[in-house]
Amino acid sequence: MLVVGGARSHIDQQQLARMARRIPGGQYVSVDAGHLVHGDNPEAFLAALRDFGVG
């Protein structure tokens, strides 16, 4: 499972990273975006998906 967090989001990024580590095969990626990562920085969001093997 890929967990994508926006570096400028109000959500605690360390908490997202911990969540990803608890999931077998989980991976956390932080991108330069606010809370709505896919809308704030769609290029980085899609790059994270591609790097994870989606798309």
PLY file of the C-alpha trace (Angstrom):
ply
format ascii 1.0
element vertex 55
property float x
property float y
property float z
element edge 54
property int vertex1
property int vertex2
end_header
0.00 0.00 0.00
1.26 3.45 -0.88
0.60 6.28 1.57
1.12 9.70 -0.04
1.31 12.73 2.20
1.51 16.39 1.39
4.50 18.01 3.07
2.44 21.18 3.69
-0.65 19.32 4.92
-2.13 19.78 8.37
-1.95 15.99 8.78
1.00 14.75 10.87
3.39 13.28 8.30
5.20 11.22 10.92
1.90 9.54 11.75
1.39 8.69 8.08
4.91 7.25 7.90
4.27 5.11 11.00
1.02 3.86 9.49
2.79 2.86 6.26
5.48 0.97 8.21
2.80 -1.09 9.97
1.36 -2.32 6.67
3.25 -5.23 5.08
4.81 -3.85 1.91
3.63 -0.36 2.82
5.51 2.68 1.65
5.21 6.35 2.62
6.02 9.18 0.22
5.91 12.88 1.01
5.42 15.32 -1.85
5.48 19.10 -2.01
1.75 19.71 -1.65
-0.95 20.58 0.81
-3.66 18.21 2.02
-5.13 17.60 -1.45
-1.95 16.15 -2.92
-3.44 15.02 -6.24
-4.87 18.49 -6.87
-2.01 20.59 -5.48
0.80 18.75 -7.25
-0.57 16.19 -9.71
2.81 15.63 -11.38
4.47 14.60 -8.11
1.45 12.51 -7.13
1.54 10.59 -10.43
5.33 10.19 -10.17
4.89 8.62 -6.70
2.33 6.19 -8.13
4.62 5.26 -11.02
7.61 4.78 -8.70
5.48 2.46 -6.56
4.54 0.45 -9.65
1.04 1.73 -10.34
0.25 2.92 -13.85
0 1
1 2
2 3
3 4
4 5
5 6
6 7
7 8
8 9
9 10
10 11
11 12
12 13
13 14
14 15
15 16
16 17
17 18
18 19
19 20
20 21
21 22
22 23
23 24
24 25
25 26
26 27
27 28
28 29
29 30
30 31
31 32
32 33
33 34
34 35
35 36
36 37
37 38
38 39
39 40
40 41
41 42
42 43
43 44
44 45
45 46
46 47
47 48
48 49
49 50
50 51
51 52
52 53
53 54
